[in-house]
C-alpha cells in the first residue's frame, strides 16, 4: 500500500512537471516574460526532484512504464513552434543549408554577400517582421551573423544531416524533432548500460525527466544533446572496445569541445589505443575544412572566449567574491582542476581488473566535468547535458545542481546583458551548487537525501 502511494506521488509530480514544461512554451521568449519563465523552470526542477524521490520508493511492475511515459509526456509538452531560451538552432539550420549548397561552413559569415542567394524568410525575415521583433530592416534571427561559425566538424555533419532530412521545412519545430532523435537514443542507451552493469534501469529517469534534457536537448534543440549521446557511447565502450571508446569521445569533442576533458578518465589500461583513436577522429574531421579554408576553421572560438571573459580571467564566478580575477583566477582554476583530475584518476585506477568499470568511470566523469563547469561557471545550462547523462549511469543526481544553477545566472545575463549584479547572482547560485555536491559527497551513498533504488539482480 505504501509503495502504491509513492507511485501515485511519482505520477502526480510528473503531471505537474509536464504542465510546467508546457507552460514554458507559452511565454514565447526569454526576452519577454522572463521572470515568469524562470519561475516555471525552477518549479520544473522541484517537480523533477520530487518525482525522483518518489520513484526511488516506488515498487511494482509499473514503475518502468511510468519512467517511459513520464519522459514521453515531458517531451511532447515541451515541443514548441518557437524556441524560448536560445537562438542557437538558427545557426545550426544556416550552417546545414550552407553546406548543402556546396560551401564550406567556415568560409563566410551569414551576412556575407556571397551567401545572399541562400537567405530565406525564416532566418532572414522581411522588414515588417524585423520591425515587429524590434530590429532594423534586413535583420536576421541568426545569432552573431557577422562572424564565422564556431561549431566543430562533427556538429557540422549533424547540421547537414538535419537539413537533408528536412528539419528546416518545419522551422524551429523541425529542428526540435531532429534533436529529439539524439535525445531518445541517449535514453535508450542509458537504459541498456544500466541493465548491463546490473543497476536498476529506473535511474535513467535522472536524465530522462531532467529539465536540462527536456528544455535544452529537445525544446531548444541544442547540439550538446548529440555530444551527450556520444559521451555515453564512449563510457559504454570503455574497457571493452578502447579504440571505439576513444573514437566516440573524439566525435563528442568534435560536436562541442568540452567533452575532451573526459579523456583522462577513459584511458583505461590501453591508453595508447584510446588516445590514437581520439586524435584520429579529431584530425580526420578537421582536415577537409583546413584544406578548404585554412585557419579560418577556428571560426568564432577565439572571439567567443574573449566575449565570455575567459581571456582576461574575469569569468570565474566562484573566485570573484574572493577578489581573485585576471591571471590569478586562471591559475587558481587550473590548479584546482588538476587536483580534481588527480582524484578522478585515483578513483578509476582503484577499480579491480575483473570488475566492470562503467559506473566508476561515469562517476569520475561527473567529478571531472562537473568540477570544470563549477570552475569555469558558464551560464549556458545546456553545457550540463553530458553531465546529466553520466549522472544517470553513476546514480548521482546531485550533479544536476550544476546546470540548475546556470538558469538563474543565464536569465540574469541574457535579457539585460552582463552586469555586476548578474555576476553576484551567478557566484551565489554556483556556490549553492558546489555546497550541494560537497554535502552529497560526504554522505554514504552520495545521493543527497535520495538513497538508491535496489540493484537489479542479473540472472543471465
C-alpha positions, 0 to 999 in steps of 0.5 A, a space after each residue: 500500500 505504501 509503495 502504491 502511494 509513492 507511485 501515485 506521488 511519482 505520477 502526480 509530480 510528473 503531471 505537474 512537471 509536464 504542465 510546467 514544461 508546457 507552460 514554458 512554451 507559452 511565454 514565447 521568449 526569454 526576452 519577454 516574460 522572463 521572470 515568469 519563465 524562470 519561475 516555471 523552470 525552477 518549479 520544473 526542477 522541484 517537480 523533477 526532484 520530487 518525482 525522483 524521490 518518489 520513484 526511488 520508493 516506488 515498487 511494482 511492475 509499473 514503475 518502468 512504464 511510468 519512467 517511459 511515459 513520464 519522459 514521453 509526456 515531458 517531451 511532447 509538452 515541451 515541443 514548441 513552434 518557437 524556441 524560448 531560451 536560445 537562438 542557437 538552432 538558427 545557426 545550426 539550420 544556416 550552417 546545414 543549408 550552407 553546406 548543402 549548397 556546396 560551401 564550406 561552413 567556415 568560409 563566410 559569415 551569414 551576412 556575407 554577400 556571397 551567401 545572399 542567394 541562400 537567405 530565406 524568410 525564416 532566418 532572414 525575415 522581411 522588414 515588417 517582421 524585423 520591425 515587429 521583433 524590434 530590429 532594423 530592416 534586413 535583420 536576421 534571427 541568426 545569432 552573431 551573423 557577422 562572424 564565422 561559425 564556431 561549431 566543430 566538424 562533427 556538429 557540422 555533419 549533424 547540421 547537414 544531416 538535419 537539413 537533408 532530412 528536412 528539419 528546416 521545412 518545419 522551422 524551429 519545430 523541425 529542428 526540435 524533432 531532429 534533436 529529439 532523435 539524439 535525445 531518445 537514443 541517449 535514453 535508450 542507451 542509458 537504459 541498456 548500460 544500466 541493465 548491463 552493469 546490473 543497476 536498476 534501469 529506473 535511474 535513467 529517469 535522472 536524465 530522462 525527466 531532467 529539465 536540462 534534457 527536456 528544455 535544452 536537448 529537445 525544446 531548444 534543440 541544442 547540439 550538446 544533446 548529440 555530444 551527450 549521446 556520444 559521451 555515453 557511447 564512449 563510457 559504454 565502450 570503455 574497457 571493452 572496445 578502447 579504440 571505439 571508446 576513444 573514437 566516440 569521445 573524439 566525435 563528442 569533442 568534435 560536436 562541442 569541445 568540452 567533452 575532451 576533458 573526459 579523456 583522462 578518465 577513459 584511458 583505461 589500461 590501453 591508453 595508447 589505443 584510446 588516445 590514437 583513436 581520439 586524435 584520429 577522429 579529431 584530425 580526420 574531421 578537421 582536415 577537409 575544412 583546413 584544406 578548404 579554408 585554412 585557419 579560418 576553421 577556428 571560426 568564432 572560438 577565439 572571439 567567443 572566449 574573449 566575449 565570455 571573459 575567459 581571456 582576461 580571467 574575469 569569468 570565474 564566478 566562484 573566485 570573484 567574491 574572493 577578489 581573485 580575477 585576471 591571471 590569478 583566477 586562471 591559475 587558481 582554476 587550473 590548479 584546482 582542476 588538476 587536483 580534481 583530475 588527480 582524484 578522478 584518476 585515483 578513483 578509476 585506477 582503484 577499480 579491480 581488473 575483473 570488475 566492470 568499470 562503467 559506473 566508476 568511470 561515469 562517476 569520475 566523469 561527473 567529478 571531472 566535468 562537473 568540477 570544470 563547469 563549477 570552475 569555469 561557471 558558464 551560464 549556458 545550462 545546456 553545457 550540463 547535458 553530458 553531465 546529466 547523462 553520466 549522472 544517470 549511469 553513476 546514480 548521482 543526481 546531485 550533479 544536476 545542481 550544476 546546470 540548475 544553477 546556470 538558469 538563474 545566472 543565464 536569465 540574469 545575463 541574457 535579457 539585460 546583458 552582463 552586469 555586476 549584479 548578474 555576476 553576484 547572482 551567478 557566484 551565489 547560485 554556483 556556490 549553492 551548487 558546489 555546497 550541494 555536491 560537497 554535502 552529497 559527497 560526504 554522505 554514504 551513498 552520495 545521493 543527497 537525501 535520495 538513497 538508491 533504488 535496489 540493484 537489479 539482480 542479473 540472472 543471465 
